[in-house]
Amino acid sequence: MKLLLDQGLPRETAQILRAQGLDVLHVSEIAMARADDLAVLQKARAVTLDADFHSALALSGQASPSVIRIRIEGLRADRLAAVLIDVIAETHEALESGSLITVQPYRIRIRRLADIPPRDPS
């Protein structure tokens, strides 16, 4: 499962997750530190602090990729890596099928992209 960590997240988290066998990059490692949200979403499943990723993907009408939004402040690289390992294990099926996943301190919320009604063109 390829994950792309957004700019607001610690770069070291990608290194920790790769050491655990996950296919993870940080946007700064692929010269996308200043890329817009849609460009990041075209590369891989994204992990972000930014609510705009969920909005952009929901409004796009696309069924993928999945986005994990972290809503826990102040996580250092090692703790964020541990949280992501748990979230990926718990939501693996939803991540594979295209979902908006929100991670809060004691809750994970999953919204499948296929369940989001199409946008009204008017």
Secondary structure, DSSP 8 states (H G I E B T S, - for coil): -EEEE-TTS-HHHHHHHHHTT-EEEEGGGGT-TT--HHHHHHHSEEEES-HHHHHHHHHHT-----EEEE--TT--HHHHHHHHHHHHHHHHHHHHH-EEEEEETTEEEEEEGGGS------
